[in-house]
Amino acid sequence: MARTQRERREATVAGLLDASIATIAEIGYARASAKVIARRAGVSDGALFRHFDTMGDFMAATAREVLRRQLELISKQVAEIPADGSALEAVLTVLRDLTANPNNAVVYELLIAARTDDRLRSTLSEVLEEYGAKIYDTARGFPGADAFPEEMFPNVVALLTNTFDGAAILRTVLPQPEIEANRIPLLLKLLDGQA
């Protein structure tokens, strides 16, 4: 059965996004040109710009797709947390592992590039605002989240995500296993006094 034009378009866009994520994860944002990404996706350079007006629009779509995958993954992993044991420790472990995966490295690459690229920064700020709201909503459903007062909860979510994001960025350059081993136990102690 022949695919419709819409199905072909969706398949091409999905292939471009997969290629973008894989390329940025492998060689970094600075070397991930439209040509390199299109080649990896098995399409012509022009195909990318038939579906996205600018490279900034394409990078925003790449970021949205990475963040969608990350939310899907964390929701799945949190749903699999066993009822016995420390739910908070399990959530922190999931969050730590999620920030260390190659897909999240794509977000870091885009964020660093956005620091000096006004158009990318503008585009990513919208994407990250949406993502932040989704992270907050997702985190509200985590086991043990109701132990934190509503007014403090956004700060707790930001503190934890920023802590693990920073550690994931540093880990690739300067592994610190002794600090890594103590991060979750320390966070548990700190959070236990506030919950």
N, C-alpha and C positions, 0 to 999 in steps of 0.2 A: 504494500500500500504506500503510495507516494505521500511524502510529508507536505503539509501546507506551508505557505510562505511564512506564516507566524511561527510554526514549529521549527523551520530552518533558521529563522532569525533568532529564536530563543536558544537554539543549539549553538549557533555561532557566538552569541553573547556569552553563554555559559562557558564555552571553550576559551574565549578571550579572557574571561575573569579567572578561570582555572590557570591559564597560562600566566596571567599577570601575577597572581598569588605565588605560584611556583617560581617564577623568575625573580621576583623581588626577594622571596625567601632565600633563594640560592645565590644571587649575585648582587643584591641590594638595589635600592631605588635609583641611585645615581647611574647605574649601568643598564637599567631596565627601560630601554627605549621602545617606542611603538614598533619599530622594525624587529627587534629581538622578541618582543612578546607575540607579535603577529606570526613570526616564523615558528615559534614554539606552539602556537595554536593551529598551525597549518593553514593559515589564511594569508591573503595579501595585506600589505601595509594599509592600503586604502579601506579594507574591510573594517578595521577598527574605527575609522572616522566616518564610515557610513552609519555606524550605530551610536557613536559618541561625538558630540560637536567638538570637544576639546580634550586634550590629554588630562586636564584637571577634572573634567566630567568623568572620564574613564577611571581616574585614580579614586574619585569619590565613590564610584560604583564598586571598585575593588575593595575599598575600605568597608563599604556597607556589606559586601558579601563576606568578608573576613569576620566582621563583627556579628553578622547573622549566624555564621557557622559557630563562632565562639559561644554565643548565647544558647544555641541549640545543644552544643556539647556540654556546657555546664549544667543546663537543665536536665539533660539525660543522666549525667553523672551524679548529680545531687539526688535525683529520683531513685538511684540505685544504692544510696547510703543505707546500711542496715539500721534497724530500729534500736538495736543495742549498741552501747558505746557512746562516745562523745560526738554528738551531731556537729558541734561547732568545730571540733578538731578535724572531722571529716570534710566539712565545707572548706576549711582553710587549706587542707591538702589538695582538694580539687582545684581551688583557686590558684594555688602555687603551681600545680602541674599545668593548668590551662595557660597561665602567663608564660610558661617556659616552652610552649609548643611552637613549631615553625610558623604557623599561621599568625600567631600574635606578633612574631618578629616583623611581619609585614606592616602591622599597625605602627610599631616603633619606627621603622624606616620612614613611613609616611609622616609621622609626627616630627621627626627630626628634620626632614626636608621642608616641612611646612614652617619651621622656625624662620627660614630665610626666603620663603616663597609666598608672597602675599596672596596670590590666587589660590594656591593649594591650601594655605591656612584658612582662608575664607570658606572654601569648600569643605574642608575637614571639620571646621568648627560646627557646621550644621550637622554633619554626620555624627560627630561625637556627642553633640547635645541630644540627638535622638537615642544614641547608644546609652548615654548616661541615664536617661529616663528608663530605658529598658532594663539596664543593669539593676537600677534601684528597685523596679517592680519585681524583677526576678529574685533579687536578694530578699525582698520582703516575704517571699514564699519559702525561704530556706528554713530548715529545722532550727529552732532556737532564736529566730529573728525577732519573735514577739517579746523576747526578754529585754530588748533595748527600747528605750523611750523613743517615740516617733520623732521628736525634735533633734535627737542625737543620732538617729539612724543614718541619715545621709553622710554625716561626718565619719561614722564607723565604716560605711561602705567605701568612701573615698580613701580613708586611711589604709584599709586593707588592700584595695586594688592598687593604690600608688606604691605601697610597700612591696608587693609582689612584682609589679611592673618594673620598679627600679632594680630589684634584685635580679630579675630576668635579664635586663640590659647589661648590668655589671657582670653577671655570671659568665657571659661569653668571653669577656676580656680578662677578668680577674676572679676565677673561682675561689670561693671561701667556704669550703665544706664545714669548717667548725662553726661558722656563723649560720650557715644554711641549716645545720642540724638543730640549732637552738631557736630559730626564728619562730616556728609555730608554737613551741612550748612557751616562749616569752609572750607572744601575742595572746595566747590563752590566759596567761596570768594577768596581763593587762586588761583584757576584756572581762575576765571573771569579776574583777573589782567594780566594773561599770554596769554589768548586766543586772 
